C-alpha cells in the first residue's frame, strides 16, 4: 500500500472527530470510526443508509452540495444520544459528494447548561432572600411604628397627668 494512502487511512481511522460523506441523494457513503462512536452505531449499520435516518435534518448538506460553499461552525444537538457537535460541511464537487467533520462539544455544552442553571438558581435564591428581607423590614417598621405610637400616647397621658397634678397643687 502506498505510504500516503496508509497515512490517510491512519488519520481517518484514528481521528477523534466524526467524519461522514454523503452522495448527491444524501445517502451515507463513508464514515470513520470517530463518527460511529459519536453516534453510538456500528459503521456497517450506517453505510448505504439515508443520511436523514442517521442525522435527522440533512438540509445543510444538500445546500452545501448545491451551492458548493463550505458551511462552518454549525452547532447541532442530537438529544437522543446525547451529543452536541460543531460541524463543518464542505463539498467534494468533482465526485458530487458532500462531507462533514463533527467535533464533539458535549461536555463543554453540558457544563454551560449546568452553569446557566446554577446562575438561574442563584438568582432565584437571592430574589427570595431579598423579598423575605423586605417583608421582615416592613413588618419591623410596622411594629416600630405601632410601638412608637403607643409610647407617644402613653407619654402624652403621663404628661397630661403630670400637668394636672402640678396644676392642681399650685391652685
N, CA and C atoms as an extended XYZ file, in Angstrom:
513
Properties=species:S:1:pos:R:3:atomname:S:1:resname:S:1:resid:I:1 pbc="F F F"
N         0.851       -1.179        0.000 N   UNK     1
C         0.000        0.000        0.000 CA  UNK     1
C         0.899        1.246        0.000 C   UNK     1
N         0.525        2.225       -0.773 N   UNK     2
C         1.245        3.493       -0.870 CA  UNK     2
C         1.322        4.152        0.515 C   UNK     2
N         2.451        4.773        0.852 N   UNK     3
C         2.666        5.396        2.160 CA  UNK     3
C         1.641        6.495        2.420 C   UNK     3
N         1.345        7.310        1.400 N   UNK     4
C         0.369        8.394        1.570 CA  UNK     4
C        -1.014        7.832        1.858 C   UNK     4
N        -1.364        6.777        1.143 N   UNK     5
C        -2.678        6.153        1.352 CA  UNK     5
C        -2.746        5.574        2.765 C   UNK     5
N        -1.662        4.933        3.184 N   UNK     6
C        -1.610        4.369        4.528 CA  UNK     6
C        -1.742        5.471        5.572 C   UNK     6
N        -1.046        6.576        5.356 N   UNK     7
C        -1.122        7.705        6.269 CA  UNK     7
C        -2.548        8.244        6.353 C   UNK     7
N        -3.192        8.436        5.215 N   UNK     8
C        -4.567        8.924        5.204 CA  UNK     8
C        -5.509        7.952        5.899 C   UNK     8
N        -5.281        6.668        5.693 N   UNK     9
C        -6.120        5.655        6.343 CA  UNK     9
C        -5.951        5.734        7.860 C   UNK     9
N        -4.711        5.887        8.323 N   UNK    10
C        -4.466        6.004        9.758 CA  UNK    10
C        -5.136        7.254       10.333 C   UNK    10
N        -4.989        8.365        9.618 N   UNK    11
C        -5.636        9.606       10.066 CA  UNK    11
C        -7.149        9.423       10.122 C   UNK    11
N        -7.701        8.796        9.104 N   UNK    12
C        -9.147        8.553        9.024 CA  UNK    12
C        -9.609        7.676       10.189 C   UNK    12
N        -8.855        6.631       10.451 N   UNK    13
C        -9.244        5.677       11.495 CA  UNK    13
C        -9.079        6.230       12.908 C   UNK    13
N        -8.042        7.051       13.126 N   UNK    14
C        -7.739        7.498       14.479 CA  UNK    14
C        -8.199        8.914       14.804 C   UNK    14
N        -8.761        9.612       13.848 N   UNK    15
C        -9.260       10.967       14.112 CA  UNK    15
C       -10.420       10.870       15.104 C   UNK    15
N       -10.332       11.572       16.228 N   UNK    16
C       -11.428       11.507       17.211 CA  UNK    16
C       -12.682       12.243       16.736 C   UNK    16
N       -12.522       13.115       15.743 N   UNK    17
C       -13.678       13.810       15.194 CA  UNK    17
C       -14.461       12.853       14.306 C   UNK    17
N       -15.751       13.122       14.197 N   UNK    18
C       -16.581       12.316       13.326 CA  UNK    18
C       -16.478       12.820       11.901 C   UNK    18
N       -16.291       11.890       10.959 N   UNK    19
C       -16.212       12.245        9.534 CA  UNK    19
C       -17.267       11.429        8.793 C   UNK    19
N       -18.036       12.111        7.937 N   UNK    20
C       -19.081       11.439        7.183 CA  UNK    20
C       -19.110       12.007        5.778 C   UNK    20
N       -19.430       11.154        4.811 N   UNK    21
C       -19.552       11.572        3.410 CA  UNK    21
C       -20.903       11.084        2.907 C   UNK    21
N       -21.652       12.013        2.275 N   UNK    22
C       -22.946       11.689        1.680 CA  UNK    22
C       -22.868       11.892        0.173 C   UNK    22
N       -23.644       11.096       -0.576 N   UNK    23
C       -23.698       11.280       -2.023 CA  UNK    23
C       -24.783       12.304       -2.371 C   UNK    23
N       -25.006       12.525       -3.656 N   UNK    24
C       -25.969       13.531       -4.117 CA  UNK    24
C       -27.399       13.201       -3.688 C   UNK    24
N       -27.687       11.925       -3.448 N   UNK    25
C       -29.021       11.516       -2.973 CA  UNK    25
C       -29.124       11.544       -1.457 C   UNK    25
N       -28.088       12.046       -0.815 N   UNK    26
C       -28.000       12.157        0.643 CA  UNK    26
C       -27.974       10.798        1.336 C   UNK    26
N       -27.355        9.821        0.663 N   UNK    27
C       -27.097        8.515        1.261 CA  UNK    27
C       -25.687        8.517        1.831 C   UNK    27
N       -25.481        7.787        2.922 N   UNK    28
C       -24.175        7.723        3.569 CA  UNK    28
C       -23.254        6.820        2.758 C   UNK    28
N       -22.123        7.392        2.313 N   UNK    29
C       -21.128        6.644        1.538 CA  UNK    29
C       -19.995        6.150        2.411 C   UNK    29
N       -19.623        6.981        3.390 N   UNK    30
C       -18.414        6.695        4.143 CA  UNK    30
C       -18.503        7.364        5.507 C   UNK    30
N       -18.037        6.664        6.528 N   UNK    31
C       -17.920        7.242        7.867 CA  UNK    31
C       -16.636        6.723        8.494 C   UNK    31
N       -16.098        7.480        9.409 N   UNK    32
C       -14.908        6.997       10.122 CA  UNK    32
C       -15.337        6.439       11.477 C   UNK    32
N       -14.456        5.721       12.154 N   UNK    33
C       -14.789        5.167       13.471 CA  UNK    33
C       -15.174        6.236       14.500 C   UNK    33
N       -14.581        7.431       14.396 N   UNK    34
C       -14.936        8.521       15.317 CA  UNK    34
C       -16.403        8.892       15.198 C   UNK    34
N       -16.912        8.933       13.977 N   UNK    35
C       -18.323        9.244       13.760 CA  UNK    35
C       -19.202        8.141       14.358 C   UNK    35
N       -18.812        6.909       14.132 N   UNK    36
C       -19.587        5.768       14.656 CA  UNK    36
C       -19.646        5.810       16.182 C   UNK    36
N       -18.521        6.141       16.830 N   UNK    37
C       -18.513        6.249       18.290 CA  UNK    37
C       -19.453        7.358       18.752 C   UNK    37
N       -19.387        8.505       18.073 N   UNK    38
C       -20.251        9.623       18.449 CA  UNK    38
C       -21.723        9.243       18.359 C   UNK    38
N       -22.075        8.584       17.266 N   UNK    39
C       -23.480        8.240       17.018 CA  UNK    39
C       -23.903        6.939       17.716 C   UNK    39
N       -22.916        6.277       18.318 N   UNK    40
C       -23.158        5.010       19.023 CA  UNK    40
C       -23.783        3.958       18.091 C   UNK    40
N       -23.200        3.865       16.899 N   UNK    41
C       -23.642        2.895       15.888 CA  UNK    41
C       -22.426        2.191       15.307 C   UNK    41
N       -22.632        1.001       14.773 N   UNK    42
C       -21.571        0.302       14.045 CA  UNK    42
C       -21.485        0.891       12.646 C   UNK    42
N       -20.285        0.966       12.115 N   UNK    43
C       -20.090        1.522       10.775 CA  UNK    43
C       -20.940        0.773        9.746 C   UNK    43
N       -21.055       -0.546        9.909 N   UNK    44
C       -21.844       -1.345        8.969 CA  UNK    44
C       -23.327       -0.954        8.983 C   UNK    44
N       -23.805       -0.432       10.118 N   UNK    45
C       -25.204       -0.019       10.240 CA  UNK    45
C       -25.461        1.310        9.525 C   UNK    45
N       -24.420        2.057        9.233 N   UNK    46
C       -24.580        3.416        8.710 CA  UNK    46
C       -24.418        3.469        7.192 C   UNK    46
N       -23.399        2.805        6.666 N   UNK    47
C       -23.082        2.879        5.232 CA  UNK    47
C       -24.295        2.430        4.405 C   UNK    47
N       -24.643        3.266        3.405 N   UNK    48
C       -25.741        2.955        2.498 CA  UNK    48
C       -27.098        3.463        2.961 C   UNK    48
N       -27.201        3.865        4.227 N   UNK    49
C       -28.487        4.366        4.727 CA  UNK    49
C       -28.702        5.816        4.316 C   UNK    49
N       -29.939        6.238        4.361 N   UNK    50
C       -30.268        7.636        4.101 CA  UNK    50
C       -29.651        8.492        5.205 C   UNK    50
N       -29.053        9.584        4.808 N   UNK    51
C       -28.443       10.488        5.773 CA  UNK    51
C       -29.446       10.990        6.786 C   UNK    51
N       -30.676       11.192        6.352 N   UNK    52
C       -31.723       11.686        7.243 CA  UNK    52
C       -32.005       10.687        8.362 C   UNK    52
N       -31.830        9.394        8.101 N   UNK    53
C       -32.041        8.375        9.138 CA  UNK    53
C       -30.995        8.477       10.238 C   UNK    53
N       -29.802        8.887        9.893 N   UNK    54
C       -28.709        8.973       10.859 CA  UNK    54
C       -28.636       10.360       11.492 C   UNK    54
N       -28.761       11.397       10.657 N   UNK    55
C       -28.525       12.770       11.087 CA  UNK    55
C       -29.794       13.556       11.390 C   UNK    55
N       -30.922       13.011       10.992 N   UNK    56
C       -32.151       13.790       11.119 CA  UNK    56
C       -32.245       14.732        9.932 C   UNK    56
N       -31.976       15.987       10.148 N   UNK    57
C       -32.048       17.010        9.107 CA  UNK    57
C       -30.760       17.030        8.283 C   UNK    57
N       -30.884       16.917        6.961 N   UNK    58
C       -29.712       16.984        6.077 CA  UNK    58
C       -29.789       18.185        5.127 C   UNK    58
N       -30.636       19.146        5.443 N   UNK    59
C       -30.795       20.322        4.581 CA  UNK    59
C       -29.486       21.083        4.399 C   UNK    59
N       -28.694       21.205        5.475 N   UNK    60
C       -27.401       21.906        5.372 CA  UNK    60
C       -26.468       21.179        4.396 C   UNK    60
N       -26.500       19.856        4.405 N   UNK    61
C       -25.669       19.062        3.496 CA  UNK    61
C       -26.100       19.305        2.045 C   UNK    61
N       -27.406       19.269        1.803 N   UNK    62
C       -27.926       19.487        0.448 CA  UNK    62
C       -27.586       20.890       -0.044 C   UNK    62
N       -27.688       21.874        0.837 N   UNK    63
C       -27.375       23.258        0.467 CA  UNK    63
C       -25.901       23.392        0.088 C   UNK    63
N       -25.015       22.789        0.871 N   UNK    64
C       -23.582       22.857        0.569 CA  UNK    64
C       -23.291       22.174       -0.764 C   UNK    64
N       -23.918       21.048       -1.015 N   UNK    65
C       -23.706       20.346       -2.282 CA  UNK    65
C       -24.197       21.200       -3.451 C   UNK    65
N       -25.338       21.850       -3.275 N   UNK    66
C       -25.945       22.678       -4.327 CA  UNK    66
C       -25.138       23.962       -4.569 C   UNK    66
N       -24.746       24.651       -3.498 N   UNK    67
C       -24.075       25.949       -3.640 CA  UNK    67
C       -22.564       25.825       -3.778 C   UNK    67
N       -22.026       24.679       -3.365 N   UNK    68
C       -20.572       24.426       -3.362 CA  UNK    68
C       -19.818       25.375       -2.435 C   UNK    68
N       -20.507       25.839       -1.403 N   UNK    69
C       -19.903       26.722       -0.405 CA  UNK    69
C       -19.759       25.974        0.919 C   UNK    69
N       -18.614       26.121        1.525 N   UNK    70
C       -18.358       25.475        2.816 CA  UNK    70
C       -19.214       26.140        3.884 C   UNK    70
N       -19.779       25.340        4.761 N   UNK    71
C       -20.582       25.842        5.871 CA  UNK    71
C       -19.868       25.462        7.170 C   UNK    71
N       -19.312       26.477        7.839 N   UNK    72
C       -18.501       26.236        9.041 CA  UNK    72
C       -19.274       26.593       10.313 C   UNK    72
N       -18.928       25.898       11.354 N   UNK    73
C       -19.396       26.289       12.687 CA  UNK    73
C       -20.859       26.045       12.981 C   UNK    73
N       -21.491       25.130       12.294 N   UNK    74
C       -22.883       24.805       12.592 CA  UNK    74
C       -22.889       24.037       13.908 C   UNK    74
N       -23.696       24.490       14.851 N   UNK    75
C       -23.822       23.764       16.110 CA  UNK    75
C       -25.128       22.989       16.072 C   UNK    75
N       -25.041       21.750       16.526 N   UNK    76
C       -26.203       20.869       16.414 CA  UNK    76
C       -26.264       19.936       17.606 C   UNK    76
N       -27.465       19.745       18.087 N   UNK    77
C       -27.684       18.825       19.203 CA  UNK    77
C       -28.406       17.580       18.700 C   UNK    77
N       -27.969       16.451       19.192 N   UNK    78
C       -28.631       15.173       18.949 CA  UNK    78
C       -29.058       14.661       20.332 C   UNK    78
N       -30.224       15.117       20.808 N   UNK    79
C       -30.612       14.844       22.201 CA  UNK    79
C       -30.814       13.368       22.523 C   UNK    79
N       -31.171       12.565       21.532 N   UNK    80
C       -31.425       11.155       21.800 CA  UNK    80
C       -30.150       10.393       22.140 C   UNK    80
N       -28.973       10.957       21.815 N   UNK    81
C       -27.720       10.212       22.016 CA  UNK    81
C       -27.171       10.364       23.442 C   UNK    81
N       -27.004       11.384       24.141 N   UNK    82
C       -26.971       12.810       23.836 CA  UNK    82
C       -25.606       13.225       23.250 C   UNK    82
N       -25.681       14.142       22.295 N   UNK    83
C       -24.479       14.593       21.598 CA  UNK    83
C       -24.695       16.035       21.159 C   UNK    83
N       -23.652       16.861       21.332 N   UNK    84
C       -23.673       18.238       20.866 CA  UNK    84
C       -22.397       18.443       20.068 C   UNK    84
N       -22.532       18.833       18.801 N   UNK    85
C       -21.370       18.942       17.919 CA  UNK    85
C       -21.333       20.282       17.208 C   UNK    85
N       -20.134       20.612       16.774 N   UNK    86
C       -19.938       21.692       15.803 CA  UNK    86
C       -19.543       21.003       14.513 C   UNK    86
N       -20.145       21.448       13.422 N   UNK    87
C       -19.931       20.785       12.142 CA  UNK    87
C       -19.303       21.744       11.138 C   UNK    87
N       -18.473       21.179       10.303 N   UNK    88
C       -18.001       21.869        9.102 CA  UNK    88
C       -18.430       20.973        7.949 C   UNK    88
N       -19.260       21.534        7.081 N   UNK    89
C       -19.760       20.768        5.940 CA  UNK    89
C       -19.139       21.363        4.683 C   UNK    89
N       -18.578       20.498        3.833 N   UNK    90
C       -17.898       21.001        2.637 CA  UNK    90
C       -18.184       20.070        1.452 C   UNK    90
N       -18.198       20.668        0.242 N   UNK    91
C       -18.478       19.869       -0.949 CA  UNK    91
C       -17.223       19.167       -1.474 C   UNK    91
N       -17.417       18.031       -2.071 N   UNK    92
C       -16.380       17.362       -2.859 CA  UNK    92
C       -16.977       17.336       -4.265 C   UNK    92
N       -16.883       18.481       -4.927 N   UNK    93
C       -17.641       18.763       -6.141 CA  UNK    93
C       -17.399       17.779       -7.279 C   UNK    93
N       -16.145       17.421       -7.552 N   UNK    94
C       -15.846       16.537       -8.687 CA  UNK    94
C       -16.549       15.190       -8.545 C   UNK    94
N       -16.733       14.765       -7.313 N   UNK    95
C       -17.353       13.461       -7.054 CA  UNK    95
C       -18.847       13.579       -6.771 C   UNK    95
N       -19.377       14.813       -6.732 N   UNK    96
C       -20.774       15.075       -6.353 CA  UNK    96
C       -21.081       14.479       -4.974 C   UNK    96
N       -20.173       14.768       -4.056 N   UNK    97
C       -20.302       14.302       -2.683 CA  UNK    97
C       -20.243       15.504       -1.747 C   UNK    97
N       -20.725       15.307       -0.550 N   UNK    98
C       -20.631       16.331        0.489 CA  UNK    98
C       -20.133       15.627        1.751 C   UNK    98
N       -19.201       16.279        2.430 N   UNK    99
C       -18.597       15.680        3.614 CA  UNK    99
C       -18.753       16.622        4.794 C   UNK    99
N       -18.612       16.039        5.974 N   UNK   100
C       -18.697       16.859        7.189 CA  UNK   100
C       -17.737       16.327        8.238 C   UNK   100
N       -17.248       17.279        9.014 N   UNK   101
C       -16.432       16.966       10.177 CA  UNK   101
C       -17.274       17.350       11.391 C   UNK   101
N       -17.427       16.415       12.307 N   UNK   102
C       -18.181       16.636       13.528 CA  UNK   102
C       -17.196       16.706       14.697 C   UNK   102
N       -17.206       17.814       15.414 N   UNK   103
C       -16.355       17.969       16.590 CA  UNK   103
C       -17.268       17.906       17.812 C   UNK   103
N       -17.006       16.977       18.684 N   UNK   104
C       -17.851       16.737       19.862 CA  UNK   104
C       -17.586       17.792       20.936 C   UNK   104
N       -18.610       18.567       21.271 N   UNK   105
C       -18.544       19.573       22.326 CA  UNK   105
C       -19.557       19.276       23.425 C   UNK   105
N       -19.926       18.011       23.564 N   UNK   106
C       -20.966       17.635       24.509 CA  UNK   106
C       -20.610       18.032       25.935 C   UNK   106
N       -19.397       17.717       26.386 N   UNK   107
C       -19.012       18.031       27.769 CA  UNK   107
C       -19.049       19.529       28.029 C   UNK   107
N       -18.488       20.307       27.119 N   UNK   108
C       -18.472       21.765       27.281 CA  UNK   108
C       -19.894       22.321       27.286 C   UNK   108
N       -20.730       21.793       26.393 N   UNK   109
C       -22.118       22.244       26.278 CA  UNK   109
C       -22.888       21.914       27.553 C   UNK   109
N       -22.689       20.703       28.086 N   UNK   110
C       -23.362       20.314       29.324 CA  UNK   110
C       -22.890       21.190       30.479 C   UNK   110
N       -21.592       21.505       30.521 N   UNK   111
C       -21.074       22.380       31.567 CA  UNK   111
C       -21.697       23.768       31.464 C   UNK   111
N       -21.853       24.271       30.243 N   UNK   112
C       -22.501       25.576       30.052 CA  UNK   112
C       -23.945       25.537       30.532 C   UNK   112
N       -24.642       24.452       30.204 N   UNK   113
C       -26.037       24.320       30.649 CA  UNK   113
C       -26.116       24.253       32.169 C   UNK   113
N       -25.218       23.486       32.789 N   UNK   114
C       -25.206       23.375       34.249 CA  UNK   114
C       -24.895       24.716       34.894 C   UNK   114
N       -23.927       25.449       34.324 N   UNK   115
C       -23.577       26.764       34.851 CA  UNK   115
C       -24.758       27.726       34.723 C   UNK   115
N       -25.426       27.702       33.590 N   UNK   116
C       -26.600       28.562       33.390 CA  UNK   116
C       -27.691       28.218       34.401 C   UNK   116
N       -27.882       26.933       34.662 N   UNK   117
C       -28.882       26.505       35.645 CA  UNK   117
C       -28.489       26.968       37.047 C   UNK   117
N       -27.207       26.847       37.392 N   UNK   118
C       -26.742       27.326       38.698 CA  UNK   118
C       -26.960       28.829       38.839 C   UNK   118
N       -26.705       29.572       37.764 N   UNK   119
C       -26.931       31.021       37.790 CA  UNK   119
C       -28.408       31.330       38.010 C   UNK   119
N       -29.283       30.590       37.279 N   UNK   120
C       -30.728       30.810       37.451 CA  UNK   120
C       -31.156       30.508       38.889 C   UNK   120
N       -30.645       29.408       39.436 N   UNK   121
C       -30.981       29.039       40.814 CA  UNK   121
C       -30.484       30.098       41.793 C   UNK   121
N       -29.263       30.596       41.585 N   UNK   122
C       -28.703       31.618       42.474 CA  UNK   122
C       -29.532       32.897       42.417 C   UNK   122
N       -29.920       33.291       41.219 N   UNK   123
C       -30.746       34.496       41.064 CA  UNK   123
C       -32.079       34.309       41.776 C   UNK   123
N       -32.678       33.135       41.624 N   UNK   124
C       -33.954       32.850       42.288 CA  UNK   124
C       -33.802       32.910       43.801 C   UNK   124
N       -32.721       32.290       44.320 N   UNK   125
C       -32.485       32.297       45.763 CA  UNK   125
C       -32.253       33.715       46.286 C   UNK   125
N       -31.444       34.489       45.583 N   UNK   126
C       -31.168       35.863       46.012 CA  UNK   126
C       -32.459       36.680       45.996 C   UNK   126
N       -33.265       36.493       44.964 N   UNK   127
C       -34.540       37.213       44.872 CA  UNK   127
C       -35.442       36.851       46.044 C   UNK   127
N       -35.496       35.559       46.381 N   UNK   128
C       -36.323       35.126       47.510 CA  UNK   128
C       -35.816       35.710       48.825 C   UNK   128
N       -34.492       35.722       49.027 N   UNK   129
C       -33.923       36.279       50.255 CA  UNK   129
C       -34.223       37.771       50.344 C   UNK   129
N       -34.032       38.494       49.256 N   UNK   130
C       -34.305       39.938       49.254 CA  UNK   130
C       -35.783       40.200       49.541 C   UNK   130
N       -36.656       39.420       48.903 N   UNK   131
C       -38.097       39.591       49.150 CA  UNK   131
C       -38.443       39.315       50.611 C   UNK   131
N       -37.820       38.267       51.178 N   UNK   132
C       -38.071       37.944       52.583 CA  UNK   132
C       -37.549       39.064       53.488 C   UNK   132
N       -36.351       39.592       53.182 N   UNK   133
C       -35.799       40.691       53.978 CA  UNK   133
C       -36.698       41.920       53.900 C   UNK   133
N       -37.201       42.203       52.706 N   UNK   134
C       -38.093       43.360       52.548 CA  UNK   134
C       -39.363       43.161       53.371 C   UNK   134
N       -39.889       41.964       53.357 N   UNK   135
C       -41.100       41.661       54.117 CA  UNK   135
C       -40.845       41.826       55.613 C   UNK   135
N       -39.703       41.274       56.090 N   UNK   136
C       -39.349       41.391       57.502 CA  UNK   136
C       -39.121       42.858       57.860 C   UNK   136
N       -38.433       43.601       57.000 N   UNK   137
C       -38.175       45.025       57.252 CA  UNK   137
C       -39.487       45.801       57.345 C   UNK   137
N       -40.425       45.484       56.472 N   UNK   138
C       -41.727       46.156       56.516 CA  UNK   138
C       -42.476       45.801       57.799 C   UNK   138
N       -42.368       44.536       58.196 N   UNK   139
C       -43.024       44.104       59.427 CA  UNK   139
C       -42.412       44.811       60.630 C   UNK   139
N       -41.061       44.874       60.661 N   UNK   140
C       -40.372       45.557       61.755 CA  UNK   140
C       -40.753       47.029       61.776 C   UNK   140
N       -40.770       47.646       60.610 N   UNK   141
C       -41.140       49.063       60.528 CA  UNK   141
C       -42.560       49.272       61.035 C   UNK   141
N       -43.446       48.353       60.669 N   UNK   142
C       -44.824       48.457       61.147 CA  UNK   142
C       -44.904       48.332       62.654 C   UNK   142
N       -44.174       47.352       63.213 N   UNK   143
C       -44.167       47.165       64.664 CA  UNK   143
C       -43.555       48.364       65.363 C   UNK   143
N       -42.456       48.890       64.810 N   UNK   144
C       -41.842       50.085       65.394 CA  UNK   144
C       -42.810       51.260       65.358 C   UNK   144
N       -43.519       51.378       64.252 N   UNK   145
C       -44.497       52.458       64.145 CA  UNK   145
C       -45.590       52.312       65.186 C   UNK   145
N       -46.083       51.090       65.371 N   UNK   146
C       -47.136       50.849       66.362 CA  UNK   146
C       -46.632       51.140       67.770 C   UNK   146
N       -45.453       50.601       68.105 N   UNK   147
C       -44.934       50.816       69.463 CA  UNK   147
C       -44.590       52.284       69.694 C   UNK   147
N       -44.086       52.945       68.656 N   UNK   148
C       -43.794       54.377       68.780 CA  UNK   148
C       -45.083       55.148       69.047 C   UNK   148
N       -46.137       54.797       68.369 N   UNK   149
C       -47.425       55.459       68.581 CA  UNK   149
C       -47.946       55.169       69.983 C   UNK   149
N       -47.815       53.924       70.436 N   UNK   150
C       -48.264       53.569       71.784 CA  UNK   150
C       -47.466       54.331       72.841 C   UNK   150
N       -46.143       54.409       72.616 N   UNK   151
C       -45.301       55.153       73.565 CA  UNK   151
C       -45.711       56.626       73.579 C   UNK   151
N       -45.981       57.187       72.417 N   UNK   152
C       -46.377       58.594       72.339 CA  UNK   152
C       -47.674       58.825       73.104 C   UNK   152
N       -48.642       57.920       72.903 N   UNK   153
C       -49.924       58.054       73.613 CA  UNK   153
C       -49.690       57.960       75.122 C   UNK   153
N       -48.885       56.980       75.539 N   UNK   154
C       -48.602       56.814       76.974 CA  UNK   154
C       -47.898       58.040       77.531 C   UNK   154
N       -46.908       58.564       76.768 N   UNK   155
C       -46.201       59.764       77.228 CA  UNK   155
C       -47.129       60.968       77.302 C   UNK   155
N       -48.003       61.105       76.333 N   UNK   156
C       -48.953       62.228       76.362 CA  UNK   156
C       -49.888       62.113       77.567 C   UNK   156
N       -50.329       60.897       77.879 N   UNK   157
C       -51.179       60.691       79.061 CA  UNK   157
C       -50.407       61.039       80.338 C   UNK   157
N       -49.163       60.566       80.386 N   UNK   158
C       -48.327       60.839       81.560 CA  UNK   158
C       -48.107       62.335       81.711 C   UNK   158
N       -47.796       63.013       80.608 N   UNK   159
C       -47.612       64.471       80.657 CA  UNK   159
C       -48.888       65.170       81.090 C   UNK   159
N       -49.989       64.665       80.556 N   UNK   160
C       -51.277       65.254       80.909 CA  UNK   160
C       -51.541       65.077       82.409 C   UNK   160
N       -51.241       63.874       82.927 N   UNK   161
C       -51.443       63.604       84.348 CA  UNK   161
C       -50.512       64.474       85.192 C   UNK   161
N       -49.274       64.608       84.750 N   UNK   162
C       -48.321       65.428       85.492 CA  UNK   162
C       -48.719       66.897       85.473 C   UNK   162
N       -49.227       67.340       84.347 N   UNK   163
C       -49.659       68.740       84.270 CA  UNK   163
C       -50.847       68.979       85.187 C   UNK   163
N       -51.759       68.025       85.236 N   UNK   164
C       -52.944       68.179       86.099 CA  UNK   164
C       -52.497       68.161       87.554 C   UNK   164
N       -51.562       67.271       87.889 N   UNK   165
C       -51.091       67.161       89.243 CA  UNK   165
C       -50.351       68.429       89.627 C   UNK   165
N       -49.483       68.913       88.758 N   UNK   166
C       -48.744       70.134       89.018 CA  UNK   166
C       -49.712       71.336       89.068 C   UNK   166
N       -50.633       71.322       88.166 N   UNK   167
C       -51.589       72.423       88.121 CA  UNK   167
C       -52.508       72.431       89.313 C   UNK   167
N       -52.848       71.282       89.842 N   UNK   168
C       -53.753       71.185       90.973 CA  UNK   168
C       -53.084       71.603       92.262 C   UNK   168
N       -51.789       71.390       92.429 N   UNK   169
C       -51.098       71.760       93.650 CA  UNK   169
C       -50.871       73.271       93.723 C   UNK   169
N       -50.724       73.874       92.528 N   UNK   170
C       -50.443       75.307       92.525 CA  UNK   170
C       -51.689       76.095       92.877 C   UNK   170
N       -52.814       75.549       92.659 N   UNK   171
C       -54.010       76.333       92.848 CA  UNK   171
C       -54.353       76.461       94.257 C   UNK   171
